[in-house]
Amino acid sequence: MSWKHAGVAVLAATMVTGCGRDAEQKTSPATHAAKVSEAPAEATLLAPFSGDVFRADYRGDYCHYTSADWAVSRGEAKPRGEFPPRFRVFETAVGENRDAAEAPFVASTDGRARRDGAVLTVSGKRFVDDLSEGESFVRYAYAGRLPNAPFDVVYGGHWEWTTWRLVDTLGNVGALNGPPVASSDGTLFAATGDDFEGENLHGVQIAEYRDGAFKVTDIEANLPCDPRWIDDDTLEVKVLPGSTEPEAVIAGGRGSSDWKSARVVRDGAGWKLVPPAS
């Protein structure tokens, strides 16, 4: 089964083919948004960026696939409900039920964030939906405040990719392509993505915040997941050693034990991946 990784459309096919343009079907903007409104009810109960519920967003990663998920990917079984197993929980909340899903979190900001139709304003920065067909499509949702850093997070569901924007109290914005995980001092943010077939993140991103500006570094990594800060110079991630060919990964039905711990470290030259020990 093929699907739009941005969380705004799901396409039927015989196996997972990713979200590349070659596999794309034309979908009207109305259908594009409405598809997501059919999401599981649990999406409306999501409390982004708060404890274990936020972690639920990662359960779509390949490293957490079960044998049943791999069977769906190979076309040997049908998914439970309309959405395939890799469809992340939070992304189901950006369809027509978005305003209701985000309302409690917007209300908790004491006016720092507000919704006015297609416009979401956070710390004075406006995020405006664009439901036109094609690469300009974007639908924003307020995703809450990081638990250990003074930043609000705005999720963007685009045509074939996602963005997670960090907004400081002055309205300065930095963007990652995966859910941000903050370091202990709240100045470093990591994201991982395993979209090796499409146009979303495949690798690790680290954003460094200083004086109202964000510097983002992209690091190559093989199907990374579960980022965890060890200290302000070291990020631990899990990666899959070996080939990332779609057919090999899907046919292989990899288990979580196949992913090995690696580290992304900062030295005088910047950030680099230290692969798993052989």
Residue frames as qw, qx, qy, qz and C-alpha x, y, z in Angstrom:
[[0.000, 0.889, 0.458, 0.000, 0.00, 0.00, 0.00],
 [0.424, 0.271, 0.003, 0.864, 1.28, 3.43, -0.92],
 [0.250, -0.844, -0.451, 0.150, 0.59, 6.58, 1.04],
 [0.217, 0.797, -0.086, 0.557, 1.46, 10.25, 1.29],
 [0.602, -0.124, -0.531, 0.583, 3.96, 10.59, 4.10],
 [0.007, -0.293, 0.139, -0.946, 2.75, 14.11, 4.81],
 [0.047, 0.290, 0.816, -0.499, -0.31, 12.65, 6.46],
 [0.356, 0.390, 0.108, -0.843, -2.82, 14.12, 4.03],
 [0.766, 0.304, -0.235, -0.515, -3.73, 11.33, 1.61],
 [0.547, -0.242, 0.801, 0.002, -3.61, 7.57, 1.40],
 [0.567, 0.437, -0.451, -0.533, -3.40, 5.75, -1.93],
 [0.901, -0.062, 0.394, -0.172, -4.28, 2.11, -2.59],
 [0.452, 0.615, -0.623, -0.172, -1.66, -0.13, -4.18],
 [0.928, -0.036, -0.366, -0.058, -0.40, -3.66, -3.93],
 [0.769, -0.238, -0.280, 0.523, 2.63, -2.80, -1.78],
 [0.260, -0.864, -0.037, 0.429, 4.40, 0.10, -0.13],
 [0.664, 0.476, 0.201, 0.540, 5.96, 2.24, -2.84],
 [0.387, -0.272, -0.149, 0.868, 6.71, 5.35, -0.81],
 [0.167, 0.841, 0.366, -0.363, 5.70, 8.87, -1.72],
 [0.330, -0.242, 0.460, 0.788, 7.83, 9.58, -4.79],
 [0.392, 0.457, -0.057, -0.796, 6.28, 11.57, -7.61],
 [0.264, 0.199, -0.822, -0.464, 6.43, 8.62, -10.03],
 [0.143, -0.259, -0.951, 0.093, 3.94, 6.69, -7.88],
 [0.146, 0.239, 0.366, -0.887, 1.66, 9.67, -7.31],
 [0.092, 0.571, 0.772, 0.265, -2.05, 9.74, -8.05],
 [0.048, -0.351, -0.076, -0.932, -3.91, 13.00, -8.59],
 [0.271, -0.534, -0.750, 0.280, -6.04, 13.92, -5.59],
 [0.042, -0.775, -0.241, -0.582, -8.24, 16.99, -5.24],
 [0.072, 0.385, -0.494, 0.777, -7.50, 19.34, -2.34],
 [0.667, -0.333, 0.094, -0.660, -10.88, 18.52, -0.80],
 [0.957, -0.055, -0.279, -0.057, -10.20, 14.77, -0.89],
 [0.526, 0.414, -0.504, 0.546, -6.63, 15.44, 0.21],
 [0.160, -0.372, 0.488, -0.773, -7.81, 16.96, 3.50],
 [0.775, -0.209, 0.004, -0.596, -10.95, 14.87, 3.96],
 [0.789, 0.137, -0.597, 0.053, -9.08, 11.57, 3.86],
 [0.300, 0.234, -0.672, 0.635, -7.43, 12.41, 7.14],
 [0.479, -0.282, 0.227, -0.799, -10.72, 13.22, 8.85],
 [0.899, -0.084, -0.301, -0.308, -11.46, 9.48, 8.66],
 [0.313, 0.456, -0.741, 0.381, -8.53, 8.81, 10.99],
 [0.546, -0.309, -0.755, 0.190, -8.82, 6.60, 14.07],
 [0.371, -0.856, -0.255, -0.255, -10.54, 8.26, 17.03],
 [0.739, -0.454, -0.135, 0.479, -7.37, 8.02, 19.10],
 [0.456, 0.343, 0.097, 0.815, -5.87, 10.88, 17.09],
 [0.207, -0.756, -0.182, -0.593, -8.29, 13.34, 18.69],
 [0.737, -0.665, -0.120, 0.025, -7.06, 12.27, 22.13],
 [0.757, 0.209, -0.163, 0.597, -3.43, 13.01, 21.34],
 [0.306, -0.941, -0.006, 0.146, -1.56, 15.37, 23.65],
 [0.728, 0.548, -0.165, 0.377, 1.54, 16.25, 21.60],
 [0.348, 0.543, -0.434, 0.629, 4.85, 16.76, 23.35],
 [0.516, -0.541, 0.372, -0.549, 3.73, 15.47, 26.71],
 [0.574, -0.338, 0.717, -0.206, 5.33, 12.32, 28.03],
 [0.450, -0.025, 0.876, 0.173, 4.51, 8.93, 26.60],
 [0.545, 0.667, 0.459, -0.216, 1.71, 10.17, 24.34],
 [0.244, 0.844, -0.332, -0.343, 4.18, 12.22, 22.30],
 [0.265, -0.419, 0.842, 0.213, 6.35, 9.13, 21.94],
 [0.670, 0.351, 0.636, -0.152, 3.45, 7.40, 20.21],
 [0.469, 0.797, -0.140, -0.355, 4.35, 9.41, 17.13],
 [0.009, 0.611, -0.765, -0.203, 7.44, 7.26, 16.68],
 [0.661, -0.014, 0.735, -0.152, 5.58, 3.98, 16.50],
 [0.738, 0.633, 0.095, -0.213, 5.27, 4.42, 12.72],
 [0.060, 0.752, -0.628, -0.191, 9.02, 4.07, 12.29],
 [0.792, 0.274, -0.522, -0.157, 10.30, 0.97, 10.51],
 [0.237, 0.352, -0.806, 0.413, 12.38, 0.03, 13.55],
 [0.396, -0.037, 0.645, -0.652, 9.13, -0.56, 15.47],
 [0.665, 0.136, -0.441, -0.587, 7.41, -2.63, 12.80],
 [0.668, -0.159, 0.674, -0.274, 5.83, -5.92, 13.88],
 [0.269, -0.015, 0.891, 0.364, 5.56, -9.02, 11.73],
 [0.314, 0.666, 0.665, -0.125, 1.95, -8.04, 11.05],
 [0.124, 0.852, -0.057, -0.505, 3.05, -4.61, 9.81],
 [0.122, -0.442, 0.727, 0.511, 5.57, -6.18, 7.42],
 [0.344, 0.302, 0.879, 0.132, 2.89, -8.53, 6.11],
 [0.288, 0.836, 0.355, -0.302, 0.77, -5.48, 5.22],
 [0.014, -0.760, 0.385, 0.523, 3.78, -3.89, 3.51],
 [0.177, -0.214, 0.871, 0.405, 4.28, -6.98, 1.36],
 [0.550, 0.076, -0.338, -0.760, 0.59, -7.06, 0.40],
 [0.339, -0.026, -0.940, 0.024, 0.05, -10.33, 2.30],
 [0.176, -0.539, -0.743, 0.356, -2.52, -8.84, 4.71],
 [0.006, -0.765, -0.331, -0.552, -4.88, -5.91, 4.92],
 [0.150, 0.245, -0.445, 0.848, -4.21, -3.03, 7.33],
 [0.153, -0.548, -0.745, 0.347, -6.43, -2.52, 10.33],
 [0.117, 0.826, 0.255, -0.489, -8.69, 0.31, 9.14],
 [0.590, 0.801, 0.090, 0.045, -7.92, 2.50, 6.15],
 [0.060, 0.916, -0.395, 0.044, -4.52, 3.71, 7.19],
 [0.830, 0.251, -0.448, 0.216, -1.35, 1.63, 6.73],
 [0.753, -0.501, -0.287, 0.317, 0.84, 0.91, 9.76],
 [0.532, 0.023, -0.059, 0.844, 3.37, 3.64, 8.99],
 [0.072, -0.720, -0.288, -0.627, 0.72, 6.37, 9.20],
 [0.293, 0.066, -0.569, 0.765, 1.80, 8.35, 12.24],
 [0.165, -0.612, -0.736, 0.239, -0.76, 9.06, 14.91],
 [0.076, -0.591, -0.186, 0.781, -0.38, 12.83, 15.16],
 [0.002, -0.152, 0.530, 0.834, -0.57, 13.30, 11.41],
 [0.076, -0.454, -0.850, -0.256, -4.10, 11.94, 11.41],
 [0.134, -0.691, -0.518, 0.487, -5.19, 14.99, 13.38],
 [0.103, -0.391, 0.191, 0.894, -4.53, 17.52, 10.61],
 [0.050, 0.372, 0.769, 0.517, -7.60, 16.76, 8.51],
 [0.251, -0.597, -0.345, -0.680, -11.03, 18.28, 8.97],
 [0.669, -0.657, -0.346, 0.012, -10.96, 17.51, 12.71],
 [0.573, 0.255, -0.284, 0.726, -7.78, 19.53, 13.16],
 [0.139, -0.582, 0.104, -0.794, -9.33, 22.57, 14.84],
 [0.784, -0.510, -0.074, -0.346, -11.05, 20.43, 17.47],
 [0.911, -0.061, -0.258, 0.315, -7.95, 18.29, 18.01],
 [0.498, 0.266, -0.248, 0.788, -5.64, 21.25, 18.61],
 [0.266, -0.757, -0.188, -0.566, -8.13, 23.45, 20.50],
 [0.736, -0.654, -0.156, 0.080, -7.24, 22.26, 24.05],
 [0.735, -0.131, 0.018, 0.665, -3.54, 22.86, 23.39],
 [0.195, 0.543, 0.171, 0.799, -4.13, 26.29, 21.86],
 [0.458, -0.781, -0.225, -0.361, -6.29, 27.22, 24.86],
 [0.805, -0.473, -0.157, 0.322, -3.51, 26.18, 27.26],
 [0.594, 0.236, 0.004, 0.769, -1.13, 28.83, 25.88],
 [0.187, -0.727, -0.356, 0.558, -2.96, 31.80, 27.50],
 [0.327, 0.900, 0.099, -0.269, -3.09, 33.63, 24.17],
 [0.307, -0.568, 0.592, 0.482, 0.40, 32.81, 22.95],
 [0.090, 0.034, 0.850, 0.517, -1.21, 30.73, 20.19],
 [0.482, 0.415, 0.401, -0.659, -4.55, 31.34, 18.52],
 [0.301, 0.205, 0.828, 0.426, -6.51, 29.93, 15.60],
 [0.366, 0.547, 0.156, -0.737, -8.56, 32.10, 13.23],
 [0.805, 0.515, 0.025, -0.295, -9.87, 29.89, 10.43],
 [0.890, 0.372, -0.098, 0.245, -6.98, 29.02, 8.12],
 [0.260, 0.721, -0.378, 0.519, -4.53, 31.15, 10.13],
 [0.796, -0.474, -0.283, 0.246, -2.60, 29.90, 13.15],
 [0.145, 0.828, -0.270, 0.469, -0.64, 32.57, 15.03],
 [0.842, -0.387, -0.242, 0.287, 2.07, 31.61, 17.52],
 [0.507, -0.546, -0.010, 0.667, 4.07, 34.29, 19.36],
 [0.165, 0.762, -0.073, -0.622, 3.15, 36.74, 16.61],
 [0.034, -0.304, 0.789, 0.533, 4.21, 34.46, 13.75],
 [0.726, 0.299, 0.150, -0.601, 1.42, 33.62, 11.28],
 [0.218, -0.124, 0.927, 0.278, 1.09, 30.17, 9.68],
 [0.574, 0.360, 0.033, -0.735, -1.46, 30.20, 6.86],
 [0.676, 0.149, 0.722, 0.028, -2.98, 27.07, 5.31],
 [0.328, 0.477, -0.461, -0.673, -2.71, 26.67, 1.53],
 [0.690, 0.118, 0.686, -0.199, -5.08, 23.99, 0.22],
 [0.576, 0.643, -0.284, -0.416, -4.22, 24.42, -3.45],
 [0.986, 0.075, 0.141, 0.043, -3.21, 21.25, -5.26],
 [0.684, 0.581, -0.255, 0.360, 0.50, 20.53, -5.61],
 [0.661, 0.033, -0.436, 0.610, 3.69, 21.31, -3.75],
 [0.053, -0.423, 0.186, -0.885, 2.35, 24.55, -2.25],
 [0.691, -0.491, -0.415, -0.332, -0.21, 22.55, -0.23],
 [0.295, 0.152, -0.703, 0.630, 0.22, 22.89, 3.53],
 [0.575, -0.632, -0.330, -0.401, -2.08, 22.51, 6.51],
 [0.190, 0.428, -0.607, 0.642, -0.75, 23.64, 9.88],
 [0.700, -0.559, -0.413, -0.163, -1.61, 22.38, 13.35],
 [0.193, -0.734, 0.469, -0.451, -0.49, 23.58, 16.75],
 [0.807, 0.035, -0.587, 0.055, 1.36, 20.67, 18.32],
 [0.718, -0.656, -0.208, 0.103, 2.04, 21.99, 21.80],
 [0.041, -0.901, 0.393, -0.180, 5.07, 23.18, 23.72],
 [0.657, 0.286, -0.651, 0.251, 8.26, 21.23, 24.22],
 [0.729, -0.607, -0.317, -0.017, 8.34, 19.82, 27.77],
 [0.718, -0.463, -0.032, 0.519, 11.92, 20.88, 28.50],
 [0.362, -0.036, 0.232, 0.902, 12.47, 24.01, 26.38],
 [0.204, 0.600, 0.350, -0.690, 10.55, 27.30, 25.83],
 [0.116, 0.213, -0.617, -0.749, 9.51, 26.53, 22.26],
 [0.712, 0.321, 0.364, -0.507, 6.12, 25.95, 20.70],
 [0.288, -0.117, 0.847, 0.431, 5.86, 23.41, 17.89],
 [0.599, 0.480, 0.064, -0.637, 3.81, 23.86, 14.72],
 [0.570, 0.029, 0.788, 0.229, 3.24, 20.81, 12.54],
 [0.409, 0.533, -0.253, -0.696, 2.97, 21.28, 8.77],
 [0.687, 0.180, 0.702, 0.059, 1.36, 18.59, 6.63],
 [0.173, 0.567, -0.414, -0.691, 2.61, 19.26, 3.10],
 [0.775, 0.353, -0.251, -0.461, 1.87, 17.50, -0.19],
 [0.898, 0.181, -0.396, 0.063, 4.60, 14.86, 0.16],
 [0.517, 0.176, -0.552, 0.630, 6.52, 15.75, 3.30],
 [0.475, -0.787, -0.393, 0.026, 6.18, 17.11, 6.80],
 [0.291, 0.509, -0.331, 0.739, 7.69, 19.97, 8.77],
 [0.569, -0.653, -0.448, 0.220, 7.90, 20.56, 12.50],
 [0.247, 0.684, -0.075, 0.682, 8.54, 24.22, 13.18],
 [0.523, -0.415, -0.469, 0.578, 10.07, 25.43, 16.44],
 [0.016, 0.793, 0.191, 0.578, 8.84, 28.88, 17.47],
 [0.413, -0.103, -0.519, 0.741, 10.55, 30.86, 20.24],
 [0.092, -0.688, -0.565, 0.446, 8.84, 33.49, 22.38],
 [0.003, 0.572, -0.139, -0.808, 9.78, 36.25, 19.90],
 [0.723, 0.571, 0.184, -0.343, 8.34, 34.44, 16.89],
 [0.139, 0.624, -0.713, -0.288, 11.66, 33.26, 15.47],
 [0.931, 0.131, 0.161, -0.301, 11.21, 29.99, 13.59],
 [0.020, -0.489, 0.843, 0.223, 13.38, 26.97, 12.80],
 [0.861, 0.169, -0.064, -0.475, 12.17, 23.95, 10.83],
 [0.251, -0.312, 0.914, 0.066, 12.92, 20.24, 11.05],
 [0.586, 0.114, -0.553, -0.582, 11.39, 17.40, 9.05],
 [0.597, -0.216, -0.771, 0.051, 10.61, 15.18, 12.02],
 [0.542, -0.789, -0.248, -0.149, 9.35, 15.56, 15.60],
 [0.252, 0.692, -0.451, 0.504, 11.96, 17.54, 17.55],
 [0.803, -0.455, -0.328, 0.200, 13.64, 16.15, 20.66],
 [0.006, -0.924, 0.205, -0.324, 15.32, 18.80, 22.81],
 [0.591, 0.211, -0.585, 0.514, 18.63, 18.49, 24.60],
 [0.485, -0.537, -0.569, 0.392, 18.81, 19.05, 28.34],
 [0.233, -0.359, -0.114, 0.896, 19.83, 22.71, 27.94],
 [0.360, 0.735, 0.506, -0.272, 17.06, 23.40, 25.42],
 [0.117, 0.765, -0.292, -0.562, 19.34, 24.75, 22.69],
 [0.061, 0.293, -0.861, -0.411, 19.72, 21.62, 20.54],
 [0.749, 0.221, 0.311, -0.542, 16.96, 19.74, 18.76],
 [0.122, -0.250, 0.900, 0.335, 17.18, 16.41, 16.97],
 [0.774, 0.297, 0.153, -0.538, 14.86, 14.75, 14.47],
 [0.284, -0.214, 0.885, 0.300, 15.08, 11.43, 12.66],
 [0.709, 0.404, 0.051, -0.575, 13.30, 10.13, 9.59],
 [0.487, -0.171, 0.831, 0.208, 13.29, 6.85, 7.65],
 [0.652, 0.636, 0.240, -0.336, 11.56, 7.86, 4.40],
 [0.413, -0.386, 0.643, 0.517, 14.12, 6.18, 2.17],
 [0.412, 0.386, 0.751, 0.342, 11.64, 5.92, -0.72],
 [0.134, 0.860, 0.470, 0.146, 10.14, 9.40, -0.84],
 [0.289, 0.660, -0.018, 0.693, 10.78, 13.09, -0.31],
 [0.537, -0.816, -0.006, -0.214, 10.55, 13.35, 3.45],
 [0.174, -0.784, 0.579, -0.142, 13.46, 13.06, 5.88],
 [0.979, -0.011, -0.176, 0.104, 15.77, 10.06, 5.66],
 [0.545, 0.338, -0.395, 0.658, 18.57, 10.63, 8.12],
 [0.447, -0.595, -0.453, 0.491, 19.19, 12.79, 11.19],
 [0.155, 0.745, 0.090, 0.643, 18.73, 16.52, 11.55],
 [0.498, -0.469, -0.421, 0.595, 20.12, 18.65, 14.36],
 [0.069, 0.842, 0.185, 0.502, 19.06, 22.26, 14.90],
 [0.507, -0.212, -0.374, 0.747, 21.24, 24.51, 17.04],
 [0.085, -0.893, -0.363, -0.252, 19.55, 27.59, 18.53],
 [0.510, -0.305, -0.188, 0.782, 21.47, 30.71, 19.46],
 [0.041, -0.358, -0.031, 0.932, 20.40, 34.36, 19.74],
 [0.535, 0.508, 0.262, -0.622, 17.08, 33.81, 17.99],
 [0.529, 0.539, -0.507, -0.416, 18.53, 31.91, 15.02],
 [0.900, -0.085, 0.414, -0.103, 18.48, 28.23, 14.09],
 [0.226, 0.598, -0.707, -0.303, 21.30, 26.39, 12.30],
 [0.922, 0.041, 0.260, -0.282, 20.23, 23.01, 10.90],
 [0.004, 0.529, -0.817, -0.228, 22.67, 20.22, 10.04],
 [0.918, 0.154, -0.076, -0.358, 21.67, 17.15, 8.00],
 [0.245, -0.506, 0.827, 0.004, 23.49, 13.88, 8.76],
 [0.683, 0.173, -0.594, -0.388, 23.24, 10.74, 6.64],
 [0.336, -0.221, 0.838, -0.368, 22.01, 7.71, 8.57],
 [0.318, -0.014, -0.856, -0.407, 20.36, 4.47, 7.55],
 [0.549, -0.478, -0.588, -0.352, 16.69, 4.27, 8.67],
 [0.193, 0.161, -0.615, 0.748, 17.37, 6.03, 12.00],
 [0.518, -0.617, -0.441, -0.397, 14.89, 6.12, 14.88],
 [0.703, -0.623, -0.315, 0.140, 14.57, 6.74, 18.63],
 [0.370, 0.586, -0.267, 0.670, 16.81, 9.82, 19.05],
 [0.654, -0.707, -0.251, 0.093, 17.99, 10.38, 22.62],
 [0.183, 0.840, -0.329, 0.391, 20.39, 13.03, 23.89],
 [0.806, -0.186, -0.399, 0.397, 23.26, 11.67, 25.99],
 [0.347, -0.593, -0.142, 0.713, 24.75, 15.12, 26.56],
 [0.278, 0.846, 0.083, -0.447, 24.98, 18.39, 24.64],
 [0.128, 0.637, -0.629, -0.427, 27.57, 16.94, 22.25],
 [0.008, -0.123, 0.982, 0.143, 26.18, 13.43, 21.81],
 [0.716, 0.104, 0.047, -0.688, 22.94, 12.09, 20.36],
 [0.311, -0.102, 0.944, 0.038, 22.16, 8.38, 20.45],
 [0.686, 0.293, -0.131, -0.653, 20.07, 6.91, 17.61],
 [0.707, -0.010, 0.707, 0.037, 19.27, 3.47, 16.28],
 [0.404, 0.581, -0.433, -0.558, 20.20, 2.67, 12.67],
 [0.940, 0.148, 0.290, -0.101, 19.85, -0.32, 10.37],
 [0.274, -0.540, 0.651, 0.458, 23.19, -1.56, 9.04],
 [0.456, 0.142, 0.818, 0.321, 23.21, -2.64, 5.38],
 [0.091, 0.256, 0.601, 0.752, 21.09, -1.97, 2.31],
 [0.266, 0.370, 0.413, -0.789, 18.17, 0.43, 2.21],
 [0.201, -0.019, -0.710, -0.674, 16.76, -0.91, -1.07],
 [0.600, -0.109, 0.156, -0.777, 12.96, -0.88, -0.64],
 [0.848, 0.059, -0.431, -0.302, 12.49, -4.42, -1.87],
 [0.536, 0.188, -0.727, 0.385, 15.17, -5.76, 0.44],
 [0.131, -0.174, 0.546, -0.809, 13.83, -4.00, 3.51],
 [0.700, -0.033, 0.042, -0.712, 10.20, -4.92, 2.89],
 [0.838, 0.126, -0.502, -0.174, 10.90, -8.49, 1.83],
 [0.407, 0.269, -0.737, 0.467, 13.27, -8.98, 4.73],
 [0.616, -0.637, -0.367, -0.284, 10.70, -8.09, 7.36],
 [0.379, 0.358, -0.557, 0.647, 13.36, -6.72, 9.67],
 [0.579, -0.638, -0.503, 0.074, 12.83, -6.97, 13.42],
 [0.210, -0.961, 0.070, -0.166, 13.60, -4.32, 16.00],
 [0.765, -0.504, 0.282, 0.284, 16.71, -6.27, 17.06],
 [0.728, 0.390, 0.248, 0.506, 18.23, -5.58, 13.62],
 [0.098, 0.911, -0.021, 0.400, 18.58, -1.89, 14.50],
 [0.743, -0.156, -0.312, 0.571, 21.82, -1.06, 16.30],
 [0.266, -0.908, -0.152, 0.286, 22.80, 1.87, 18.48],
 [0.583, 0.382, 0.066, 0.714, 24.90, 4.58, 16.88],
 [0.287, -0.724, -0.263, 0.569, 25.89, 8.07, 17.97],
 [0.364, 0.777, 0.159, 0.489, 25.91, 11.48, 16.39],
 [0.598, -0.542, -0.170, 0.566, 28.70, 13.50, 17.98],
 [0.211, 0.968, 0.021, 0.136, 29.91, 17.08, 17.77],
 [0.728, -0.275, 0.052, 0.626, 33.58, 17.89, 17.44],
 [0.183, -0.558, 0.122, 0.800, 35.56, 20.84, 16.10],
 [0.033, -0.043, 0.670, 0.740, 34.39, 20.12, 12.55],
 [0.558, -0.075, -0.168, -0.809, 30.70, 19.86, 13.38],
 [0.773, -0.089, 0.461, -0.426, 28.30, 16.92, 13.70],
 [0.419, 0.374, -0.771, -0.300, 29.07, 13.42, 12.41],
 [0.920, -0.167, -0.050, -0.352, 27.66, 9.91, 12.69],
 [0.102, -0.471, 0.869, -0.110, 29.66, 7.27, 14.57],
 [0.733, 0.012, -0.501, -0.459, 28.25, 3.99, 13.18],
 [0.878, -0.396, 0.144, -0.227, 27.51, 0.92, 15.29],
 [0.270, -0.576, 0.766, 0.095, 30.44, -1.22, 16.29],
 [0.614, 0.280, -0.639, -0.368, 30.96, -4.14, 13.91]]
